[in-house]
C-alpha cells in the first residue's frame, strides 16, 4: 500500500477547506471596499493576509493529492 500523499478522503477535505478559505478571502475583500471604520478595515486586512497564507499552505498539501486516473 502506498503511504505517500493524501488519501481520497483527505484530498476531499483539503479541497473543501480550500474552497471555504477562498470564499472567506473574497468576502473579506468585498467588505473592505464598503467599510468606513478604520479599525474594522485593519481587522479585515489581517484576515485577508491570514487567509492568503492558509490558502498557500492548503495548495501545497493539495499537490500531494491522489487522483482517480
PDB file of N, CA, C, O and CB in Angstrom:
ATOM      1  N   UNK A   1       0.847  -1.186   0.000  1.00  0.00           N
ATOM      2  CA  UNK A   1       0.000   0.000   0.000  1.00  0.00           C
ATOM      3  C   UNK A   1       0.887   1.243   0.000  1.00  0.00           C
ATOM      4  O   UNK A   1       1.873   1.312   0.734  1.00  0.00           O
ATOM      5  CB  UNK A   1      -0.961   0.001   1.227  1.00  0.00           C
ATOM      6  N   UNK A   2       0.535   2.210  -0.817  1.00  0.00           N
ATOM      7  CA  UNK A   2       1.311   3.437  -0.939  1.00  0.00           C
ATOM      8  C   UNK A   2       0.946   4.393   0.199  1.00  0.00           C
ATOM      9  O   UNK A   2      -0.210   4.798   0.325  1.00  0.00           O
ATOM     10  CB  UNK A   2       1.068   4.107  -2.316  1.00  0.00           C
ATOM     11  N   UNK A   3       1.923   4.749   1.020  1.00  0.00           N
ATOM     12  CA  UNK A   3       1.686   5.612   2.175  1.00  0.00           C
ATOM     13  C   UNK A   3       1.980   7.084   1.890  1.00  0.00           C
ATOM     14  O   UNK A   3       1.729   7.934   2.744  1.00  0.00           O
ATOM     15  CB  UNK A   3       2.526   5.148   3.337  1.00  0.00           C
ATOM     16  N   UNK A   4       2.508   7.402   0.706  1.00  0.00           N
ATOM     17  CA  UNK A   4       2.844   8.791   0.409  1.00  0.00           C
ATOM     18  C   UNK A   4       1.630   9.537  -0.115  1.00  0.00           C
ATOM     19  O   UNK A   4       0.751   8.947  -0.744  1.00  0.00           O
ATOM     20  CB  UNK A   4       3.986   8.864  -0.606  1.00  0.00           C
ATOM     21  N   UNK A   5       1.584  10.837   0.147  1.00  0.00           N
ATOM     22  CA  UNK A   5       0.490  11.656  -0.349  1.00  0.00           C
ATOM     23  C   UNK A   5      -0.736  11.575   0.537  1.00  0.00           C
ATOM     24  O   UNK A   5      -0.716  10.978   1.614  1.00  0.00           O
ATOM     25  CB  UNK A   5       0.133  11.247  -1.746  1.00  0.00           C
ATOM     26  N   UNK A   6      -1.800  12.189   0.055  1.00  0.00           N
ATOM     27  CA  UNK A   6      -3.061  12.225   0.794  1.00  0.00           C
ATOM     28  C   UNK A   6      -3.971  11.105   0.327  1.00  0.00           C
ATOM     29  O   UNK A   6      -3.926  10.693  -0.833  1.00  0.00           O
ATOM     30  CB  UNK A   6      -3.758  13.585   0.623  1.00  0.00           C
ATOM     31  N   UNK A   7      -4.794  10.618   1.239  1.00  0.00           N
ATOM     32  CA  UNK A   7      -5.814   9.656   0.861  1.00  0.00           C
ATOM     33  C   UNK A   7      -6.965  10.367   0.175  1.00  0.00           C
ATOM     34  O   UNK A   7      -7.015  11.597   0.149  1.00  0.00           O
ATOM     35  CB  UNK A   7      -6.312   8.877   2.085  1.00  0.00           C
ATOM     36  N   UNK A   8      -7.888   9.597  -0.378  1.00  0.00           N
ATOM     37  CA  UNK A   8      -9.006  10.194  -1.102  1.00  0.00           C
ATOM     38  C   UNK A   8      -9.869  11.081  -0.203  1.00  0.00           C
ATOM     39  O   UNK A   8     -10.269  12.172  -0.606  1.00  0.00           O
ATOM     40  CB  UNK A   8      -9.861   9.104  -1.722  1.00  0.00           C
ATOM     41  N   UNK A   9     -10.151  10.616   1.004  1.00  0.00           N
ATOM     42  CA  UNK A   9     -10.972  11.429   1.915  1.00  0.00           C
ATOM     43  C   UNK A   9     -10.216  12.683   2.360  1.00  0.00           C
ATOM     44  O   UNK A   9     -10.818  13.741   2.545  1.00  0.00           O
ATOM     45  CB  UNK A   9     -11.394  10.599   3.150  1.00  0.00           C
ATOM     46  N   UNK A  10      -8.904  12.563   2.531  1.00  0.00           N
ATOM     47  CA  UNK A  10      -8.106  13.732   2.904  1.00  0.00           C
ATOM     48  C   UNK A  10      -8.037  14.741   1.757  1.00  0.00           C
ATOM     49  O   UNK A  10      -8.029  15.952   1.977  1.00  0.00           O
ATOM     50  CB  UNK A  10      -6.690  13.302   3.315  1.00  0.00           C
ATOM     51  N   UNK A  11      -7.989  14.230   0.557  1.00  0.00           N
ATOM     52  CA  UNK A  11      -7.996  15.102  -0.620  1.00  0.00           C
ATOM     53  C   UNK A  11      -9.301  15.886  -0.695  1.00  0.00           C
ATOM     54  O   UNK A  11      -9.291  17.087  -0.962  1.00  0.00           O
ATOM     55  CB  UNK A  11      -7.794  14.279  -1.909  1.00  0.00           C
ATOM     56  N   UNK A  12     -10.425  15.210  -0.459  1.00  0.00           N
ATOM     57  CA  UNK A  12     -11.731  15.865  -0.497  1.00  0.00           C
ATOM     58  C   UNK A  12     -11.835  16.922   0.605  1.00  0.00           C
ATOM     59  O   UNK A  12     -12.331  18.023   0.367  1.00  0.00           O
ATOM     60  CB  UNK A  12     -12.861  14.825  -0.351  1.00  0.00           C
ATOM     61  N   UNK A  13     -11.368  16.588   1.803  1.00  0.00           N
ATOM     62  CA  UNK A  13     -11.436  17.542   2.909  1.00  0.00           C
ATOM     63  C   UNK A  13     -10.525  18.744   2.667  1.00  0.00           C
ATOM     64  O   UNK A  13     -10.884  19.869   3.014  1.00  0.00           O
ATOM     65  CB  UNK A  13     -11.058  16.857   4.222  1.00  0.00           C
ATOM     66  N   UNK A  14      -9.364  18.519   2.082  1.00  0.00           N
ATOM     67  CA  UNK A  14      -8.467  19.618   1.746  1.00  0.00           C
ATOM     68  C   UNK A  14      -9.114  20.529   0.711  1.00  0.00           C
ATOM     69  O   UNK A  14      -9.017  21.752   0.803  1.00  0.00           O
ATOM     70  CB  UNK A  14      -7.123  19.083   1.224  1.00  0.00           C
ATOM     71  N   UNK A  15      -9.769  19.932  -0.264  1.00  0.00           N
ATOM     72  CA  UNK A  15     -10.475  20.706  -1.286  1.00  0.00           C
ATOM     73  C   UNK A  15     -11.586  21.549  -0.661  1.00  0.00           C
ATOM     74  O   UNK A  15     -11.757  22.713  -1.023  1.00  0.00           O
ATOM     75  CB  UNK A  15     -11.060  19.770  -2.360  1.00  0.00           C
ATOM     76  N   UNK A  16     -12.333  20.975   0.268  1.00  0.00           N
ATOM     77  CA  UNK A  16     -13.402  21.711   0.937  1.00  0.00           C
ATOM     78  C   UNK A  16     -12.843  22.874   1.758  1.00  0.00           C
ATOM     79  O   UNK A  16     -13.417  23.963   1.760  1.00  0.00           O
ATOM     80  CB  UNK A  16     -14.210  20.770   1.839  1.00  0.00           C
ATOM     81  N   UNK A  17     -11.725  22.651   2.456  1.00  0.00           N
ATOM     82  CA  UNK A  17     -11.115  23.733   3.241  1.00  0.00           C
ATOM     83  C   UNK A  17     -10.579  24.831   2.330  1.00  0.00           C
ATOM     84  O   UNK A  17     -10.678  26.015   2.651  1.00  0.00           O
ATOM     85  CB  UNK A  17      -9.981  23.184   4.126  1.00  0.00           C
ATOM     86  N   UNK A  18     -10.015  24.437   1.200  1.00  0.00           N
ATOM     87  CA  UNK A  18      -9.513  25.418   0.239  1.00  0.00           C
ATOM     88  C   UNK A  18     -10.650  26.276  -0.316  1.00  0.00           C
ATOM     89  O   UNK A  18     -10.504  27.490  -0.454  1.00  0.00           O
ATOM     90  CB  UNK A  18      -8.777  24.713  -0.907  1.00  0.00           C
ATOM     91  N   UNK A  19     -11.766  25.653  -0.631  1.00  0.00           N
ATOM     92  CA  UNK A  19     -12.935  26.405  -1.095  1.00  0.00           C
ATOM     93  C   UNK A  19     -13.456  27.349  -0.019  1.00  0.00           C
ATOM     94  O   UNK A  19     -13.810  28.490  -0.314  1.00  0.00           O
ATOM     95  CB  UNK A  19     -14.044  25.448  -1.527  1.00  0.00           C
ATOM     96  N   UNK A  20     -13.507  26.884   1.225  1.00  0.00           N
ATOM     97  CA  UNK A  20     -14.004  27.709   2.327  1.00  0.00           C
ATOM     98  C   UNK A  20     -13.112  28.924   2.550  1.00  0.00           C
ATOM     99  O   UNK A  20     -13.611  30.042   2.679  1.00  0.00           O
ATOM    100  CB  UNK A  20     -14.096  26.883   3.613  1.00  0.00           C
ATOM    101  N   UNK A  21     -11.782  28.717   2.599  1.00  0.00           N
ATOM    102  CA  UNK A  21     -10.861  29.826   2.831  1.00  0.00           C
ATOM    103  C   UNK A  21     -10.886  30.816   1.666  1.00  0.00           C
ATOM    104  O   UNK A  21     -10.739  32.020   1.876  1.00  0.00           O
ATOM    105  CB  UNK A  21      -9.438  29.299   3.046  1.00  0.00           C
ATOM    106  N   UNK A  22     -11.069  30.321   0.447  1.00  0.00           N
ATOM    107  CA  UNK A  22     -11.169  31.207  -0.709  1.00  0.00           C
ATOM    108  C   UNK A  22     -12.427  32.067  -0.606  1.00  0.00           C
ATOM    109  O   UNK A  22     -12.393  33.262  -0.898  1.00  0.00           O
ATOM    110  CB  UNK A  22     -11.178  30.392  -2.020  1.00  0.00           C
ATOM    111  N   UNK A  23     -13.521  31.462  -0.195  1.00  0.00           N
ATOM    112  CA  UNK A  23     -14.776  32.202  -0.008  1.00  0.00           C
ATOM    113  C   UNK A  23     -14.625  33.257   1.089  1.00  0.00           C
ATOM    114  O   UNK A  23     -15.105  34.381   0.939  1.00  0.00           O
ATOM    115  CB  UNK A  23     -15.929  31.232   0.341  1.00  0.00           C
ATOM    116  N   UNK A  24     -13.962  32.900   2.190  1.00  0.00           N
ATOM    117  CA  UNK A  24     -13.719  33.864   3.277  1.00  0.00           C
ATOM    118  C   UNK A  24     -12.872  35.031   2.788  1.00  0.00           C
ATOM    119  O   UNK A  24     -13.139  36.182   3.133  1.00  0.00           O
ATOM    120  CB  UNK A  24     -13.026  33.174   4.469  1.00  0.00           C
ATOM    121  N   UNK A  25     -11.860  34.739   1.993  1.00  0.00           N
ATOM    122  CA  UNK A  25     -10.984  35.779   1.456  1.00  0.00           C
ATOM    123  C   UNK A  25     -11.769  36.746   0.582  1.00  0.00           C
ATOM    124  O   UNK A  25     -11.630  37.963   0.708  1.00  0.00           O
ATOM    125  CB  UNK A  25      -9.834  35.155   0.655  1.00  0.00           C
ATOM    126  N   UNK A  26     -12.591  36.204  -0.301  1.00  0.00           N
ATOM    127  CA  UNK A  26     -13.384  37.060  -1.191  1.00  0.00           C
ATOM    128  C   UNK A  26     -14.363  37.933  -0.417  1.00  0.00           C
ATOM    129  O   UNK A  26     -14.530  39.110  -0.736  1.00  0.00           O
ATOM    130  CB  UNK A  26     -14.143  36.209  -2.200  1.00  0.00           C
ATOM    131  N   UNK A  27     -15.008  37.369   0.589  1.00  0.00           N
ATOM    132  CA  UNK A  27     -15.960  38.142   1.387  1.00  0.00           C
ATOM    133  C   UNK A  27     -15.265  39.261   2.159  1.00  0.00           C
ATOM    134  O   UNK A  27     -15.773  40.380   2.225  1.00  0.00           O
ATOM    135  CB  UNK A  27     -16.704  37.226   2.356  1.00  0.00           C
ATOM    136  N   UNK A  28     -14.115  38.963   2.736  1.00  0.00           N
ATOM    137  CA  UNK A  28     -13.383  39.995   3.477  1.00  0.00           C
ATOM    138  C   UNK A  28     -12.944  41.129   2.560  1.00  0.00           C
ATOM    139  O   UNK A  28     -13.031  42.301   2.925  1.00  0.00           O
ATOM    140  CB  UNK A  28     -12.164  39.387   4.173  1.00  0.00           C
ATOM    141  N   UNK A  29     -12.475  40.776   1.376  1.00  0.00           N
ATOM    142  CA  UNK A  29     -12.051  41.811   0.431  1.00  0.00           C
ATOM    143  C   UNK A  29     -13.231  42.664  -0.034  1.00  0.00           C
ATOM    144  O   UNK A  29     -13.087  43.875  -0.203  1.00  0.00           O
ATOM    145  CB  UNK A  29     -11.362  41.173  -0.777  1.00  0.00           C
ATOM    146  N   UNK A  30     -14.399  42.045  -0.241  1.00  0.00           N
ATOM    147  CA  UNK A  30     -15.581  42.807  -0.652  1.00  0.00           C
ATOM    148  C   UNK A  30     -16.028  43.753   0.452  1.00  0.00           C
ATOM    149  O   UNK A  30     -16.365  44.907   0.184  1.00  0.00           O
ATOM    150  CB  UNK A  30     -16.727  41.860  -1.030  1.00  0.00           C
ATOM    151  N   UNK A  31     -16.034  43.274   1.687  1.00  0.00           N
ATOM    152  CA  UNK A  31     -16.464  44.110   2.806  1.00  0.00           C
ATOM    153  C   UNK A  31     -15.503  45.262   3.016  1.00  0.00           C
ATOM    154  O   UNK A  31     -15.924  46.359   3.386  1.00  0.00           O
ATOM    155  CB  UNK A  31     -16.577  43.284   4.084  1.00  0.00           C
ATOM    156  N   UNK A  32     -14.202  45.028   2.784  1.00  0.00           N
ATOM    157  CA  UNK A  32     -13.214  46.111   2.925  1.00  0.00           C
ATOM    158  C   UNK A  32     -13.537  47.275   1.992  1.00  0.00           C
ATOM    159  O   UNK A  32     -13.281  48.432   2.326  1.00  0.00           O
ATOM    160  CB  UNK A  32     -11.794  45.587   2.637  1.00  0.00           C
ATOM    161  N   UNK A  33     -14.094  46.971   0.833  1.00  0.00           N
ATOM    162  CA  UNK A  33     -14.411  48.009  -0.135  1.00  0.00           C
ATOM    163  C   UNK A  33     -15.556  48.913   0.274  1.00  0.00           C
ATOM    164  O   UNK A  33     -15.653  50.043  -0.204  1.00  0.00           O
ATOM    165  CB  UNK A  33     -14.728  47.389  -1.431  1.00  0.00           C
ATOM    166  N   UNK A  34     -16.428  48.432   1.154  1.00  0.00           N
ATOM    167  CA  UNK A  34     -17.584  49.236   1.556  1.00  0.00           C
ATOM    168  C   UNK A  34     -17.523  49.667   3.020  1.00  0.00           C
ATOM    169  O   UNK A  34     -18.447  50.306   3.523  1.00  0.00           O
ATOM    170  CB  UNK A  34     -18.860  48.460   1.311  1.00  0.00           C
ATOM    171  N   UNK A  35     -16.437  49.316   3.698  1.00  0.00           N
ATOM    172  CA  UNK A  35     -16.291  49.617   5.124  1.00  0.00           C
ATOM    173  C   UNK A  35     -15.675  51.002   5.319  1.00  0.00           C
ATOM    174  O   UNK A  35     -14.717  51.366   4.637  1.00  0.00           O
ATOM    175  CB  UNK A  35     -15.425  48.545   5.819  1.00  0.00           C
ATOM    176  N   UNK A  36     -16.230  51.762   6.246  1.00  0.00           N
ATOM    177  CA  UNK A  36     -15.728  53.097   6.536  1.00  0.00           C
ATOM    178  C   UNK A  36     -14.983  53.176   7.875  1.00  0.00           C
ATOM    179  O   UNK A  36     -14.311  54.170   8.147  1.00  0.00           O
ATOM    180  CB  UNK A  36     -16.874  54.078   6.534  1.00  0.00           C
ATOM    181  N   UNK A  37     -15.097  52.144   8.706  1.00  0.00           N
ATOM    182  CA  UNK A  37     -14.452  52.129  10.013  1.00  0.00           C
ATOM    183  C   UNK A  37     -13.008  51.635   9.869  1.00  0.00           C
ATOM    184  O   UNK A  37     -12.775  50.523   9.397  1.00  0.00           O
ATOM    185  CB  UNK A  37     -15.243  51.234  11.006  1.00  0.00           C
ATOM    186  N   UNK A  38     -12.046  52.463  10.275  1.00  0.00           N
ATOM    187  CA  UNK A  38     -10.632  52.124  10.113  1.00  0.00           C
ATOM    188  C   UNK A  38     -10.209  50.912  10.935  1.00  0.00           C
ATOM    189  O   UNK A  38      -9.384  50.118  10.482  1.00  0.00           O
ATOM    190  CB  UNK A  38      -9.780  53.304  10.493  1.00  0.00           C
ATOM    191  N   UNK A  39     -10.758  50.759  12.127  1.00  0.00           N
ATOM    192  CA  UNK A  39     -10.412  49.604  12.954  1.00  0.00           C
ATOM    193  C   UNK A  39     -10.903  48.313  12.304  1.00  0.00           C
ATOM    194  O   UNK A  39     -10.197  47.305  12.300  1.00  0.00           O
ATOM    195  CB  UNK A  39     -11.010  49.751  14.364  1.00  0.00           C
ATOM    196  N   UNK A  40     -12.102  48.349  11.762  1.00  0.00           N
ATOM    197  CA  UNK A  40     -12.641  47.174  11.079  1.00  0.00           C
ATOM    198  C   UNK A  40     -11.835  46.861   9.822  1.00  0.00           C
ATOM    199  O   UNK A  40     -11.601  45.694   9.508  1.00  0.00           O
ATOM    200  CB  UNK A  40     -14.119  47.390  10.720  1.00  0.00           C
ATOM    201  N   UNK A  41     -11.410  47.894   9.105  1.00  0.00           N
ATOM    202  CA  UNK A  41     -10.586  47.683   7.909  1.00  0.00           C
ATOM    203  C   UNK A  41      -9.265  47.006   8.265  1.00  0.00           C
ATOM    204  O   UNK A  41      -8.803  46.124   7.542  1.00  0.00           O
ATOM    205  CB  UNK A  41     -10.316  49.020   7.199  1.00  0.00           C
ATOM    206  N   UNK A  42      -8.652  47.422   9.387  1.00  0.00           N
ATOM    207  CA  UNK A  42      -7.404  46.791   9.825  1.00  0.00           C
ATOM    208  C   UNK A  42      -7.627  45.320  10.154  1.00  0.00           C
ATOM    209  O   UNK A  42      -6.808  44.466   9.813  1.00  0.00           O
ATOM    210  CB  UNK A  42      -6.830  47.525  11.047  1.00  0.00           C
ATOM    211  N   UNK A  43      -8.737  45.035  10.817  1.00  0.00           N
ATOM    212  CA  UNK A  43      -9.069  43.657  11.167  1.00  0.00           C
ATOM    213  C   UNK A  43      -9.308  42.819   9.910  1.00  0.00           C
ATOM    214  O   UNK A  43      -8.859  41.676   9.818  1.00  0.00           O
ATOM    215  CB  UNK A  43     -10.310  43.619  12.075  1.00  0.00           C
ATOM    216  N   UNK A  44     -10.015  43.400   8.950  1.00  0.00           N
ATOM    217  CA  UNK A  44     -10.266  42.694   7.692  1.00  0.00           C
ATOM    218  C   UNK A  44      -8.974  42.474   6.906  1.00  0.00           C
ATOM    219  O   UNK A  44      -8.797  41.426   6.286  1.00  0.00           O
ATOM    220  CB  UNK A  44     -11.269  43.474   6.838  1.00  0.00           C
ATOM    221  N   UNK A  45      -8.076  43.451   6.930  1.00  0.00           N
ATOM    222  CA  UNK A  45      -6.792  43.300   6.242  1.00  0.00           C
ATOM    223  C   UNK A  45      -5.980  42.165   6.865  1.00  0.00           C
ATOM    224  O   UNK A  45      -5.332  41.396   6.155  1.00  0.00           O
ATOM    225  CB  UNK A  45      -5.991  44.619   6.292  1.00  0.00           C
ATOM    226  N   UNK A  46      -6.019  42.066   8.186  1.00  0.00           N
ATOM    227  CA  UNK A  46      -5.327  40.967   8.868  1.00  0.00           C
ATOM    228  C   UNK A  46      -5.947  39.633   8.466  1.00  0.00           C
ATOM    229  O   UNK A  46      -5.228  38.662   8.229  1.00  0.00           O
ATOM    230  CB  UNK A  46      -5.387  41.148  10.408  1.00  0.00           C
ATOM    231  N   UNK A  47      -7.266  39.579   8.387  1.00  0.00           N
ATOM    232  CA  UNK A  47      -7.947  38.365   7.962  1.00  0.00           C
ATOM    233  C   UNK A  47      -7.572  37.993   6.525  1.00  0.00           C
ATOM    234  O   UNK A  47      -7.385  36.817   6.214  1.00  0.00           O
ATOM    235  CB  UNK A  47      -9.462  38.539   8.085  1.00  0.00           C
ATOM    236  N   UNK A  48      -7.463  38.989   5.658  1.00  0.00           N
ATOM    237  CA  UNK A  48      -7.073  38.738   4.271  1.00  0.00           C
ATOM    238  C   UNK A  48      -5.669  38.136   4.225  1.00  0.00           C
ATOM    239  O   UNK A  48      -5.440  37.157   3.514  1.00  0.00           O
ATOM    240  CB  UNK A  48      -7.129  40.046   3.439  1.00  0.00           C
ATOM    241  N   UNK A  49      -4.742  38.703   4.967  1.00  0.00           N
ATOM    242  CA  UNK A  49      -3.367  38.197   4.970  1.00  0.00           C
ATOM    243  C   UNK A  49      -3.303  36.768   5.517  1.00  0.00           C
ATOM    244  O   UNK A  49      -2.575  35.933   4.981  1.00  0.00           O
ATOM    245  CB  UNK A  49      -2.463  39.120   5.801  1.00  0.00           C
ATOM    246  N   UNK A  50      -4.055  36.486   6.574  1.00  0.00           N
ATOM    247  CA  UNK A  50      -4.071  35.140   7.149  1.00  0.00           C
ATOM    248  C   UNK A  50      -4.731  34.149   6.191  1.00  0.00           C
ATOM    249  O   UNK A  50      -4.299  33.001   6.085  1.00  0.00           O
ATOM    250  CB  UNK A  50      -4.806  35.141   8.502  1.00  0.00           C
ATOM    251  N   UNK A  51      -5.766  34.590   5.502  1.00  0.00           N
ATOM    252  CA  UNK A  51      -6.430  33.714   4.534  1.00  0.00           C
ATOM    253  C   UNK A  51      -5.512  33.382   3.366  1.00  0.00           C
ATOM    254  O   UNK A  51      -5.491  32.245   2.896  1.00  0.00           O
ATOM    255  CB  UNK A  51      -7.713  34.365   4.018  1.00  0.00           C
ATOM    256  N   UNK A  52      -4.758  34.361   2.900  1.00  0.00           N
ATOM    257  CA  UNK A  52      -3.815  34.117   1.806  1.00  0.00           C
ATOM    258  C   UNK A  52      -2.760  33.097   2.241  1.00  0.00           C
ATOM    259  O   UNK A  52      -2.410  32.199   1.475  1.00  0.00           O
ATOM    260  CB  UNK A  52      -3.139  35.442   1.362  1.00  0.00           C
ATOM    261  N   UNK A  53      -2.260  33.236   3.459  1.00  0.00           N
ATOM    262  CA  UNK A  53      -1.267  32.287   3.973  1.00  0.00           C
ATOM    263  C   UNK A  53      -1.861  30.881   4.089  1.00  0.00           C
ATOM    264  O   UNK A  53      -1.209  29.897   3.740  1.00  0.00           O
ATOM    265  CB  UNK A  53      -0.737  32.753   5.344  1.00  0.00           C
ATOM    266  N   UNK A  54      -3.097  30.792   4.579  1.00  0.00           N
ATOM    267  CA  UNK A  54      -3.754  29.486   4.717  1.00  0.00           C
ATOM    268  C   UNK A  54      -3.998  28.846   3.355  1.00  0.00           C
ATOM    269  O   UNK A  54      -3.825  27.638   3.194  1.00  0.00           O
ATOM    270  CB  UNK A  54      -5.083  29.632   5.473  1.00  0.00           C
ATOM    271  N   UNK A  55      -4.397  29.647   2.382  1.00  0.00           N
ATOM    272  CA  UNK A  55      -4.642  29.127   1.037  1.00  0.00           C
ATOM    273  C   UNK A  55      -3.342  28.599   0.431  1.00  0.00           C
ATOM    274  O   UNK A  55      -3.345  27.543  -0.202  1.00  0.00           O
ATOM    275  CB  UNK A  55      -5.253  30.223   0.131  1.00  0.00           C
ATOM    276  N   UNK A  56      -2.240  29.312   0.615  1.00  0.00           N
ATOM    277  CA  UNK A  56      -0.946  28.849   0.102  1.00  0.00           C
ATOM    278  C   UNK A  56      -0.558  27.517   0.742  1.00  0.00           C
ATOM    279  O   UNK A  56      -0.058  26.619   0.066  1.00  0.00           O
ATOM    280  CB  UNK A  56       0.150  29.904   0.363  1.00  0.00           C
ATOM    281  N   UNK A  57      -0.790  27.397   2.044  1.00  0.00           N
ATOM    282  CA  UNK A  57      -0.467  26.157   2.741  1.00  0.00           C
ATOM    283  C   UNK A  57      -1.344  25.001   2.256  1.00  0.00           C
ATOM    284  O   UNK A  57      -0.858  23.887   2.063  1.00  0.00           O
ATOM    285  CB  UNK A  57      -0.629  26.343   4.249  1.00  0.00           C
ATOM    286  N   UNK A  58      -2.625  25.268   2.064  1.00  0.00           N
ATOM    287  CA  UNK A  58      -3.525  24.230   1.574  1.00  0.00           C
ATOM    288  C   UNK A  58      -3.180  23.816   0.145  1.00  0.00           C
ATOM    289  O   UNK A  58      -3.302  22.644  -0.212  1.00  0.00           O
ATOM    290  CB  UNK A  58      -4.970  24.713   1.642  1.00  0.00           C
ATOM    291  N   UNK A  59      -2.750  24.776  -0.669  1.00  0.00           N
ATOM    292  CA  UNK A  59      -2.348  24.449  -2.033  1.00  0.00           C
ATOM    293  C   UNK A  59      -1.137  23.521  -2.039  1.00  0.00           C
ATOM    294  O   UNK A  59      -1.035  22.636  -2.888  1.00  0.00           O
ATOM    295  CB  UNK A  59      -2.039  25.726  -2.817  1.00  0.00           C
ATOM    296  N   UNK A  60      -0.233  23.719  -1.106  1.00  0.00           N
ATOM    297  CA  UNK A  60       0.928  22.830  -1.004  1.00  0.00           C
ATOM    298  C   UNK A  60       0.494  21.414  -0.610  1.00  0.00           C
ATOM    299  O   UNK A  60       1.016  20.432  -1.139  1.00  0.00           O
ATOM    300  CB  UNK A  60       1.943  23.383   0.024  1.00  0.00           C
ATOM    301  N   UNK A  61      -0.460  21.313   0.318  1.00  0.00           N
ATOM    302  CA  UNK A  61      -0.984  19.998   0.688  1.00  0.00           C
ATOM    303  C   UNK A  61      -1.696  19.339  -0.479  1.00  0.00           C
ATOM    304  O   UNK A  61      -1.593  18.129  -0.684  1.00  0.00           O
ATOM    305  CB  UNK A  61      -1.935  20.116   1.874  1.00  0.00           C
ATOM    306  N   UNK A  62      -2.417  20.146  -1.240  1.00  0.00           N
ATOM    307  CA  UNK A  62      -3.225  19.633  -2.349  1.00  0.00           C
ATOM    308  C   UNK A  62      -2.345  19.063  -3.468  1.00  0.00           C
ATOM    309  O   UNK A  62      -2.806  18.236  -4.254  1.00  0.00           O
ATOM    310  CB  UNK A  62      -4.127  20.747  -2.905  1.00  0.00           C
ATOM    311  N   UNK A  63      -1.094  19.496  -3.543  1.00  0.00           N
ATOM    312  CA  UNK A  63      -0.188  18.955  -4.554  1.00  0.00           C
ATOM    313  C   UNK A  63       0.069  17.461  -4.333  1.00  0.00           C
ATOM    314  O   UNK A  63       0.403  16.745  -5.277  1.00  0.00           O
ATOM    315  CB  UNK A  63       1.137  19.723  -4.541  1.00  0.00           C
ATOM    316  N   UNK A  64      -0.084  16.991  -3.097  1.00  0.00           N
ATOM    317  CA  UNK A  64       0.141  15.586  -2.765  1.00  0.00           C
ATOM    318  C   UNK A  64      -1.135  14.750  -2.879  1.00  0.00           C
ATOM    319  O   UNK A  64      -1.174  13.602  -2.435  1.00  0.00           O
ATOM    320  CB  UNK A  64       0.704  15.472  -1.362  1.00  0.00           C
ATOM    321  N   UNK A  65      -2.165  15.328  -3.471  1.00  0.00           N
ATOM    322  CA  UNK A  65      -3.461  14.649  -3.543  1.00  0.00           C
ATOM    323  C   UNK A  65      -3.419  13.510  -4.551  1.00  0.00           C
ATOM    324  O   UNK A  65      -2.703  13.566  -5.550  1.00  0.00           O
ATOM    325  CB  UNK A  65      -4.570  15.642  -3.916  1.00  0.00           C
ATOM    326  N   UNK A  66      -4.191  12.493  -4.269  1.00  0.00           N
ATOM    327  CA  UNK A  66      -4.333  11.376  -5.190  1.00  0.00           C
ATOM    328  C   UNK A  66      -5.430  11.699  -6.203  1.00  0.00           C
ATOM    329  O   UNK A  66      -6.380  12.426  -5.911  1.00  0.00           O
ATOM    330  CB  UNK A  66      -4.654  10.062  -4.425  1.00  0.00           C
ATOM    331  N   UNK A  67      -5.273  11.148  -7.380  1.00  0.00           N
ATOM    332  CA  UNK A  67      -6.279  11.325  -8.411  1.00  0.00           C
ATOM    333  C   UNK A  67      -6.880   9.970  -8.765  1.00  0.00           C
ATOM    334  O   UNK A  67      -6.320   8.929  -8.422  1.00  0.00           O
ATOM    335  CB  UNK A  67      -5.674  12.005  -9.663  1.00  0.00           C
ATOM    336  N   UNK A  68      -7.992   9.983  -9.433  1.00  0.00           N
ATOM    337  CA  UNK A  68      -8.661   8.734  -9.822  1.00  0.00           C
ATOM    338  C   UNK A  68      -8.161   8.178 -11.156  1.00  0.00           C
ATOM    339  O   UNK A  68      -8.683   7.172 -11.638  1.00  0.00           O
ATOM    340  CB  UNK A  68     -10.157   8.958  -9.902  1.00  0.00           C
ATOM    341  N   UNK A  69      -7.174   8.808 -11.748  1.00  0.00           N
ATOM    342  CA  UNK A  69      -6.690   8.314 -13.038  1.00  0.00           C
ATOM    343  C   UNK A  69      -5.789   7.121 -12.924  1.00  0.00           C
ATOM    344  O   UNK A  69      -5.313   6.608 -13.937  1.00  0.00           O
ATOM    345  CB  UNK A  69      -5.971   9.388 -13.755  1.00  0.00           C
TER     346      UNK A  69
END
